[in-house]
Amino acid sequence: MKSWPASSARQGFRSSLYLLGLTYQGFGLLMLAFALLALGWGEDARGFLLGTVLGVGLGKALQGVGHAEAQPHRAEVFAAVALLWLLVPALGAIPYWISGGLDYLDALFEAVSGFTTTGATVLSDFGQFGKSLFLWRSFTQWMGGIGIVVLFLVVFPQLQVAGRQAFFAESTGVEKERLTPKLRHTAQAVLRVYLTLTTLAFLAYWWAGVPVFEALANALTTTPAGGFSPNPQSFAAYPLLAQWLGSLFMFLAGVNFLLQYRLFFGREVKPLFRDAEFRAYALLVLLAGLLLSLYLYTHQMYSLEASLRHAFFQVISIVTTTGFASVDFAQWVVPAQAILVLLMFVGGSAGSGAGGIKVVRWLLLFGLLRREITRTLHPRAVLPLRLGNRVVSEEALRQVSVFIFLYTLLFGFGTLTLALLEGSFVEAFTASAQAIGNIGPGLGTVGPMGSYAELHPVSKVVLIFQMWAGRIEILPVVLLFSPELWRRLR
């Protein structure tokens, strides 16, 4: 195994500290803007002001310790990404703690759920938060969805080399398409799509009759496939047209942003429909939506229109890991719930706002299974695995297999722990599945109209860990527990 001198590893890690310092300063200044909003609305701004002081102060200290020119190796980059997605929510939790009346564990749960675009909430009384906190809550999901690293690629060109490594470290085991020769231009293309979809969602929701503030808050959490809503009833509180539009924008949130850039800004239709992952994603949504619609309608739960609307809304919401709800599906009969629970393990497209395992990984896993069955019958056959027109490398297949193994292991750990602590297998199973998949609602008391407020503190810690690991796709977190990494950094 190739290794580097410890001094080289420490120098590489200094660039990560520099990036974290800039990130903290950026969020400190953002909190200052939210403090001004809170003051303008006559709300408690102390949490945002404290976040500003800590963010800017700690950020400058970390920037001073770090080094902009140091070049990190792969291991340091993965570790830095893992720490970034934990330390930023630790800062972002302060407004919920100081101004929102939550204890720090609940505040951290809410912040991690926001930045990881999970959408699970500990809020049981939505009157506890003012507008500024709800807007901050939505904005954390919007930032988490685009990826802090991608934004810094655009804002801080001097971090392009280290940032490029961090961009690819956010998703492991799936080859990312590069739209342009320079990654910074690719990040700008993604950001352009992201901003466009967010703006269109806001205008569409407002036009459909959603109050302007709620339209903005929901738009900020639709594009990142987040699911936080300032309304305790989620989309069930809004007009039917808003629910149909929500289905459309959630579907787009689950499509690769680079393909959407080519479609909307390059007028290139063929790449979208030639993409194997998009075809599988669209077909899955269509078939699952029709199956659930048929079940809801034939069991006289809703009219035909309502059956189609609720079925497709919930299927898309779960597949894309958004977590909005048009109805309390925790009250549905078991077969209808079972369809949604199975979809929790799918995920959207790679390169989209969606979390979860991702459709492309399932395509590769099924392809690998088919190849091994064929190889059993024809042991000497040369059988390259293709995804569309591309041959998939054995390294990519190995990484996908490892990822799904770790995903299953962490899901099982969470389910067992929560079942022991909470005494309900259904709640433990669905809470664990939603946390690692960054989905939001489960079943039972943690359903779409419920909250995670009453869970045991240890259960909340486990779910925080799962949300964090699921957002950065597990491997960077595993690396933090590797003794080799810390030996190199000593």
C-alpha positions in Angstrom: 0.0 0.0 0.0 1.3 3.4 -0.9 1.9 5.7 2.0 3.1 9.3 2.5 5.3 10.8 5.2 3.5 12.0 8.3 4.7 15.5 7.7 3.1 15.4 4.2 -0.2 14.2 5.7 -0.2 16.9 8.3 0.5 19.5 5.6 -2.4 18.1 3.5 -4.7 18.3 6.4 -3.9 22.0 6.9 -5.7 22.8 3.7 -8.8 21.1 5.1 -8.5 23.3 8.2 -8.2 26.3 5.9 -11.3 25.3 4.0 -13.2 24.7 7.3 -12.1 28.1 8.5 -13.4 29.8 5.4 -16.7 27.9 5.7 -17.2 28.9 9.3 -16.6 32.5 8.5 -19.0 32.3 5.6 -21.7 30.8 7.8 -20.9 33.3 10.5 -21.7 36.2 8.1 -24.8 34.4 6.9 -26.0 34.2 10.5 -25.4 37.9 10.8 -27.8 38.4 7.9 -30.4 36.2 9.6 -29.9 38.1 12.8 -30.9 41.3 11.0 -33.9 39.5 9.6 -34.9 38.3 13.1 -34.6 41.8 14.4 -36.7 43.2 11.5 -39.4 40.6 12.3 -39.2 41.4 16.0 -37.8 38.0 16.9 -35.0 36.7 19.2 -31.7 37.2 17.3 -29.3 36.1 20.1 -28.8 32.7 18.6 -27.8 34.1 15.2 -25.5 36.7 16.9 -23.7 34.1 19.0 -23.3 32.0 15.8 -21.8 35.0 14.0 -19.3 35.5 16.8 -18.3 31.9 17.0 -18.3 31.3 13.3 -16.1 34.3 12.4 -13.9 33.9 15.5 -13.3 30.1 15.1 -13.1 30.5 11.3 -10.3 33.0 11.5 -8.4 30.8 14.0 -8.8 27.7 11.8 -7.8 29.7 8.7 -4.7 30.9 10.6 -3.7 27.3 11.5 -4.5 26.0 8.0 -2.7 26.5 4.7 -4.2 27.4 1.4 -1.4 26.0 -0.7 -1.1 22.6 1.0 -2.2 19.6 -1.2 -4.0 16.9 0.7 -3.9 13.3 -0.3 -7.0 11.2 -0.8 -7.3 10.0 2.8 -7.0 13.5 4.2 -9.7 14.8 1.8 -12.1 12.1 2.8 -11.5 12.7 6.5 -11.9 16.5 6.0 -15.2 16.0 4.1 -16.5 13.9 7.0 -15.5 16.4 9.6 -16.9 19.3 7.6 -20.4 17.8 7.4 -20.4 17.3 11.2 -18.8 20.6 12.4 -20.9 22.9 10.2 -24.2 21.6 11.7 -22.6 21.9 15.2 -22.3 25.6 14.4 -25.7 25.8 12.7 -27.4 24.3 15.7 -26.8 27.4 17.9 -29.8 29.4 16.7 -32.2 26.5 17.5 -30.5 26.2 20.9 -30.4 29.8 22.0 -33.4 31.3 20.2 -35.5 28.3 19.5 -35.7 26.9 23.0 -34.4 23.4 22.2 -31.8 21.7 24.2 -28.5 21.3 22.4 -28.9 17.6 21.4 -32.3 18.4 19.8 -30.8 21.5 18.2 -28.0 19.4 16.8 -30.5 16.8 15.6 -32.4 19.5 13.7 -29.3 21.1 12.3 -27.8 17.8 11.1 -31.2 16.9 9.6 -31.1 20.2 7.8 -27.6 20.2 6.4 -27.8 16.5 5.4 -31.2 17.3 3.7 -32.9 14.6 5.7 -36.0 16.5 6.9 -36.5 14.5 10.2 -37.6 17.0 12.9 -37.8 17.2 16.7 -40.4 20.0 16.4 -43.7 19.0 17.9 -44.9 22.5 18.4 -44.3 24.6 15.2 -45.3 27.7 17.1 -42.0 27.4 19.0 -40.1 28.9 16.0 -40.4 32.3 14.4 -40.0 33.1 10.7 -36.3 33.6 10.9 -35.7 30.2 12.4 -37.9 28.5 9.8 -36.1 30.3 7.0 -32.7 29.3 8.5 -34.0 25.7 8.8 -34.9 25.7 5.1 -31.7 27.5 4.1 -29.5 24.9 5.8 -31.1 22.3 3.6 -30.6 24.4 0.5 -26.9 24.8 1.3 -26.6 21.1 2.2 -28.2 20.0 -1.1 -25.8 21.9 -3.3 -22.9 20.9 -1.2 -20.7 23.4 0.7 -17.7 22.3 -1.3 -19.3 23.0 -4.7 -20.2 26.5 -3.6 -16.6 27.1 -2.4 -15.3 26.0 -5.8 -17.3 28.8 -7.3 -16.6 31.5 -4.7 -12.9 30.6 -3.9 -11.1 29.7 -7.1 -7.8 29.4 -5.2 -9.1 26.2 -3.6 -9.7 24.6 -7.0 -7.2 21.8 -6.6 -8.1 20.7 -3.1 -11.7 21.5 -3.8 -11.7 19.2 -6.8 -10.7 16.3 -4.6 -13.3 17.1 -2.0 -16.0 17.4 -4.6 -15.4 13.8 -5.7 -15.0 12.6 -2.1 -18.6 13.6 -1.3 -19.8 10.6 -3.4 -18.0 7.3 -3.5 -18.3 4.3 -5.7 -20.2 6.0 -8.6 -18.4 7.7 -11.4 -19.4 11.3 -11.8 -19.8 12.8 -15.2 -17.8 16.0 -15.8 -19.7 18.3 -18.1 -16.8 20.7 -18.7 -13.0 20.3 -18.7 -12.7 22.4 -15.5 -14.5 21.3 -12.4 -15.2 24.8 -11.4 -17.2 25.3 -14.6 -19.0 22.1 -13.8 -19.9 23.4 -10.4 -21.2 26.6 -11.9 -23.4 24.6 -14.3 -24.8 22.6 -11.4 -25.4 25.8 -9.4 -27.2 27.4 -12.3 -29.6 24.5 -12.5 -30.0 24.5 -8.8 -30.9 28.2 -8.6 -33.2 27.9 -11.6 -35.2 25.0 -10.1 -35.4 26.8 -6.8 -36.7 30.0 -8.3 -39.2 28.2 -10.5 -40.5 26.1 -7.5 -41.0 29.3 -5.5 -43.0 31.0 -8.2 -45.0 27.9 -9.0 -45.9 27.3 -5.3 -46.9 31.0 -4.9 -48.9 30.9 -8.0 -50.7 27.7 -6.8 -51.9 29.5 -3.7 -49.2 28.8 -1.1 -48.5 31.8 1.2 -45.4 33.6 0.0 -43.2 32.9 3.0 -44.1 29.2 2.9 -43.7 29.1 -0.8 -40.1 30.3 -0.4 -39.3 28.0 2.5 -40.7 25.0 0.7 -38.9 25.9 -2.6 -35.6 26.1 -0.7 -36.1 22.5 0.6 -37.6 21.0 -2.6 -34.6 21.3 -4.9 -32.1 19.8 -2.4 -34.7 17.0 -1.8 -34.8 18.1 1.8 -38.4 18.1 3.0 -38.4 20.6 5.8 -41.6 22.7 5.7 -42.7 25.5 7.9 -46.2 24.0 8.0 -46.7 21.1 10.4 -49.0 19.4 7.8 -46.4 19.7 5.1 -48.1 19.8 1.6 -51.3 18.4 3.0 -52.1 21.9 4.0 -51.8 23.3 0.5 -54.1 23.3 -2.6 -54.2 20.3 -4.9 -52.3 22.2 -7.7 -49.4 22.8 -5.3 -49.3 19.1 -4.5 -49.0 18.2 -8.2 -46.4 20.9 -8.7 -44.5 19.6 -5.7 -44.5 16.1 -7.4 -43.0 17.7 -10.5 -40.2 19.6 -8.7 -39.4 16.7 -6.4 -39.0 14.5 -9.5 -36.6 17.0 -11.0 -34.7 17.2 -7.8 -34.0 13.4 -8.2 -32.6 13.8 -11.7 -28.8 14.3 -12.4 -28.3 18.1 -12.5 -25.7 17.9 -15.3 -28.3 16.1 -17.5 -30.8 18.8 -16.7 -28.2 21.5 -17.6 -27.8 19.9 -21.0 -31.6 19.7 -21.4 -32.6 23.2 -20.2 -29.6 25.2 -21.2 -28.1 23.2 -24.0 -31.3 22.0 -25.6 -29.8 18.5 -25.6 -32.7 16.0 -25.2 -30.9 12.8 -26.3 -28.4 12.6 -23.4 -31.3 12.5 -20.9 -33.2 9.6 -22.6 -30.0 7.7 -23.4 -29.0 7.8 -19.7 -29.6 4.3 -18.3 -30.1 5.6 -14.8 -32.7 8.2 -15.8 -34.7 5.6 -17.7 -34.7 3.3 -14.7 -35.5 6.1 -12.3 -38.5 7.4 -14.4 -39.8 3.8 -15.0 -39.6 3.0 -11.3 -41.5 6.2 -10.4 -44.1 5.4 -13.0 -44.7 1.8 -12.1 -44.6 2.3 -8.3 -46.9 5.3 -8.6 -49.4 3.4 -10.7 -49.3 0.3 -8.4 -49.9 2.5 -5.3 -52.6 4.5 -7.1 -54.4 1.3 -8.1 -54.3 0.0 -4.5 -55.5 3.2 -3.0 -58.4 3.5 -5.5 -59.5 -0.1 -5.4 -59.6 -0.2 -1.6 -61.9 2.9 -1.7 -59.5 5.1 0.2 -59.7 8.0 -2.2 -61.2 9.2 -5.5 -59.3 8.4 -8.7 -57.7 11.9 -8.8 -56.8 11.8 -5.1 -55.4 8.3 -5.5 -53.1 9.3 -8.3 -52.1 12.5 -6.6 -51.3 11.1 -3.2 -49.7 7.9 -4.7 -47.3 9.8 -7.1 -46.6 12.5 -4.6 -45.5 10.0 -1.9 -43.7 7.7 -4.3 -41.6 10.6 -5.7 -41.1 12.1 -2.2 -39.7 8.8 -0.8 -37.7 7.8 -3.9 -36.0 11.2 -4.1 -35.6 11.2 -0.3 -37.4 14.5 -0.1 -39.8 13.6 2.6 -42.7 16.0 2.0 -46.2 14.6 2.6 -49.5 15.2 0.9 -51.3 13.0 3.4 -50.5 11.2 6.6 -49.4 7.9 5.1 -48.6 6.5 8.5 -52.4 6.0 8.7 -52.5 3.9 5.5 -53.1 0.2 5.5 -49.9 -2.0 5.7 -49.7 -3.0 2.0 -49.7 0.6 0.9 -47.1 1.5 3.6 -45.0 -1.5 2.5 -44.6 0.0 -1.0 -43.2 3.2 0.5 -40.9 1.4 2.9 -39.3 -0.6 0.0 -38.8 2.6 -1.9 -36.8 4.0 1.1 -33.9 1.8 -0.1 -33.8 3.1 -3.6 -32.8 6.7 -3.7 -32.6 9.1 -6.7 -30.0 9.6 -9.4 -26.3 10.2 -8.8 -25.5 13.9 -9.2 -28.9 15.0 -8.0 -30.2 16.4 -4.7 -31.5 13.0 -3.7 -29.9 10.8 -1.1 -30.1 7.1 -0.5 -28.3 4.2 -2.2 -29.0 5.7 -5.7 -30.5 4.1 -8.8 -27.2 3.7 -10.5 -25.8 1.5 -7.7 -28.8 -0.8 -8.0 -28.3 -1.0 -11.8 -24.7 -2.0 -11.2 -25.5 -4.5 -8.5 -28.2 -6.2 -10.6 -25.8 -6.2 -13.6 -23.1 -7.8 -11.4 -25.6 -10.4 -10.2 -26.6 -11.2 -13.8 -22.9 -11.5 -14.8 -22.1 -13.9 -12.0 -25.0 -16.1 -12.9 -23.9 -16.2 -16.5 -20.3 -16.8 -15.4 -21.4 -19.8 -13.4 -22.7 -21.4 -16.6 -19.8 -20.2 -18.8 -16.8 -19.9 -16.5 -14.4 -19.0 -19.3 -16.5 -16.2 -20.8 -15.2 -12.6 -20.8 -18.1 -10.6 -19.5 -17.5 -6.9 -19.2 -20.3 -5.1 -17.3 -21.8 -2.2 -19.2 -23.9 0.7 -18.1 -25.4 2.3 -21.2 -22.5 2.5 -23.7 -19.7 2.5 -21.0 -17.8 -0.4 -19.6 -17.8 -0.2 -15.8 -14.5 -0.8 -14.1 -13.9 -3.6 -11.6 -12.9 -0.9 -9.1 -16.2 0.8 -9.4 -18.1 -2.5 -8.9 -16.0 -3.3 -5.9 -16.7 0.2 -4.4 -20.4 -0.2 -5.0 -20.4 -3.6 -3.3 -18.5 -2.3 -0.3 -20.9 0.7 -0.1 -24.0 -1.4 -0.1 -22.5 -3.7 2.5 -21.7 -0.8 4.8 -25.1 0.8 4.2 -26.8 -2.5 5.2 -24.6 -2.9 8.2 -25.2 0.7 9.5 -29.0 0.3 8.8 -29.1 -2.9 10.8 -27.1 -1.4 13.7 -29.5 1.6 13.8 -32.6 -0.7 13.7 -31.4 -2.9 16.5 -30.4 -0.1 18.7 -33.6 1.9 18.2 -35.7 -1.3 18.7 -34.1 -1.9 22.0 -34.5 1.6 23.2 -37.9 2.5 21.8 -39.7 -0.9 22.0 -41.3 -0.6 18.5 -39.8 -2.5 15.6 -41.8 -0.6 12.9 -40.6 2.8 14.3 -37.0 1.5 14.7 -36.9 0.0 11.2 -38.4 3.0 9.4 -36.5 5.6 11.5 -33.2 3.9 10.7 -34.0 3.5 7.0 -35.0 7.2 6.7 -32.0 8.4 8.6 -29.3 6.7 6.6 -31.2 7.4 3.4 -31.7 11.1 4.4 -35.5 10.8 3.8 -37.2 12.3 6.9 -40.5 10.6 7.8 -40.9 7.1 9.0 -44.0 5.3 10.4 -45.7 5.4 13.7 -44.9 8.3 16.0 -42.1 9.3 13.6 -44.5 9.5 10.7 -44.9 12.5 8.3 -47.2 14.3 10.8 -45.2 13.3 13.9 -41.8 14.1 15.2 -38.6 12.6 16.7 -39.0 14.7 19.9 -39.9 11.8 22.3 -37.2 9.4 21.3 -34.5 8.4 23.8 -31.4 10.6 23.7 -29.3 7.7 22.6 -31.7 7.0 19.8 -31.2 10.6 18.6 -27.5 10.3 18.7 -27.6 7.1 16.6 -29.9 8.8 14.1 -27.6 11.9 14.0 -24.7 9.5 13.2 -26.7 7.7 10.5 -27.9 11.0 8.9 -24.3 12.3 8.8 -22.9 9.0 7.4 -25.6 8.7 4.9 -25.1 12.2 3.5 -21.4 11.7 2.8 -22.0 8.1 1.7 -20.4 6.3 4.6 -16.8 5.7 3.5 -15.4 9.0 4.7 -16.9 8.3 8.1 -15.4 4.8 8.2 -12.1 6.4 7.4 -12.3 8.5 10.6 -12.2 5.3 12.6 -9.2 4.0 10.7 -6.1 3.9 13.0 -3.9 4.4 9.9 -5.3 7.8 9.2 -4.5 9.1 12.7 -1.0 7.5 12.7 -0.3 9.5 9.6 -1.6 12.8 11.1 0.4 12.5 14.3 
